[in-house]
Amino acid sequence: MIGVAIEQMLELWCVELRQVKAHLQSLFAHPNVAASAAAFLDGVLGPERRKTGWRRAEAAGDPGPWRQQAVLGRSHWDAEALRDMVRAYALETLASPGAVLVIDETGFLKQGQRSCGVGRQYTGSAGKIANCQIGVFAAYVSDKGCAFVDRQLYLPQDWTNKPERRTAAQVPDSIRFVTKPEIAAQMIERAIAAGVAFDWVATDTVYGVGRIEMQLRRANKGYVLGAHATDQFSSWIGKPEVAGTAEEIAQELAPGAWKRLSAGNGTKGTRLYDWAYLELADLAADEYNEALTGLWTRGLLIRRTLSDGDLAFFSTWCPAGTPIDTLVQVEGQRWAIEDAFETAKTELGLTHNETRSWHGWHRHVSLVMLAFAMMAVVRQRANSLSSPQKRSDEAKLQRWCDGLSRKSAAWPPASSSAGSSLPA
């Protein structure tokens, strides 16, 4: 957002927030509930570090958190409709060719046993088994930004088979036990049905199995799905002979099979790894969907950490001829959802949900998703602005670079020290 004046940024924020609140009103039958939802949005976007009901109420000028609690609890409105609104709103600005749908989960640490879906389960947020809820999310990632477009609370089996717990947490009768990969498949299905423009899906090892692979092949979508070291891979006719577990294949690769590439920029700079890619089979798209044409390639992508040689594996599906660089960039987009989780938790109160019910969790999370999407939209619109001064500075820099290039062309590189004056 370099070059955008403060006045422009304030205007962007004000206009966007007014429009978002206007769209939000359509979800509520009563204007008081709509006003409370708008106040919730103000609260999570505000400067308070803790986005609890009391803090949001104080920010809204309320004497207590009752209006905030009502919008998440006893009021009648559809969180699924808000989810769909958030998706449509985000894609209006962020949709772009080559976009990636990233699916991952995050933990919501809890005390006690009454919050819907809570239990002792592994969460990467804490890096251990903890008493928590697990939320599965889908994020839309493009060159224009990142926004959450779907979410669902994971309900462990010891919740789904205990009617008294379900009733206390107001779990709808239609909700049954489904695995996390099944939740991911449902999210992909919803995205495709809604016409979401994406070319790829990226996941970690929790979700990169069975049903999702077939689902994406039938939908003509590429993927880079996390695989386990023990997963079996083998090549077919027309490809170099490969067979064994992913780890065994990696150990047998020649040094020249590895290529050092960036998976994108992170908080500590460029994410550099060594990568290897093996094409395993070329398959016709109509084998999975008679309406499709073209040749696609099934492959194995392997990532090796520079510091300790640690390996990660990915099952891939892509149009024939897709270079390894593209697959690496797709896998690198998976980091965007991790950054999004961090921002949503620390800045927008994603985990500051004080409700215990199924619909309370989905309402809270969906409103935070809306706030996050608004931030992404404002950022993209600010980046598209270019002040006259910025354009002038860019023109001067280009002329300086052109002049330096002409001078450098006349100097032997071995005897020149001009390179030391180049900007970093």
Disulfide bonds with the S-S distance in Angstrom:
none
